[in-house]
Amino acid sequence: MKREFDVIPPDLRLTWWLPALAFIAGLAGIAFAARQDTAAWLVSPVLLLAIVLFGVAVRRRRVVLDQGVLRIDAGFTSRRIPAPELLPAQARIVNLAERIEMRPWLKSFGLGTRLPGYCAGYFRARDRVRIFALVTDSSRVLVLPETSGRRLLLSLKQPQALLDALRALESAHLRPSG
């Protein structure tokens, strides 16, 4: 059975200010360089493409539980984790402003850490644990440990629904067949 869990949408007012500033600064740089060589304007499509790719990445956010596998699409990254590798009994919902040791800190591959309102991809937390994050609201984040010692950080509208679905899979798996 396939089940999708809604991700809290990021506050676009927070998420878009940095790319907008980068775009304006890039255009200013191109305009400055174009005073010397008009061919500098040929770089502007690359700048526009970067902004479009950022927009596509921010809109790509999905959490699906399908046939015992949790699939998370977050920005340019994805992660698939079999449900038996997750520890829903140890999961909790935290405010990352209060639990700074769990915040995404060192980026391996992804978007965020310095981008307010959006963090997606592979990181290390301040407590050095490897994490995969899809955080759009840091005040309410589901922290879901894995058997490997890694963690998932997810901003879901109804995190309890995911935990209930994982627990149901766990109990069905432990129930003797016959």
Beta strands, then each sheet from edge to edge (+ up, - down):
strand 1: 2-5
strand 2: 61-66
strand 3: 69-74
strand 4: 77-82
strand 5: 92-94
strand 6: 104-111
strand 7: 119-125
strand 8: 130-135
strand 9: 141-145
strand 10: 151-154
sheet 1: 1+ 2- 3+ 4-
sheet 2: 5+ 9- 10+ 8+ 7- 6+
end
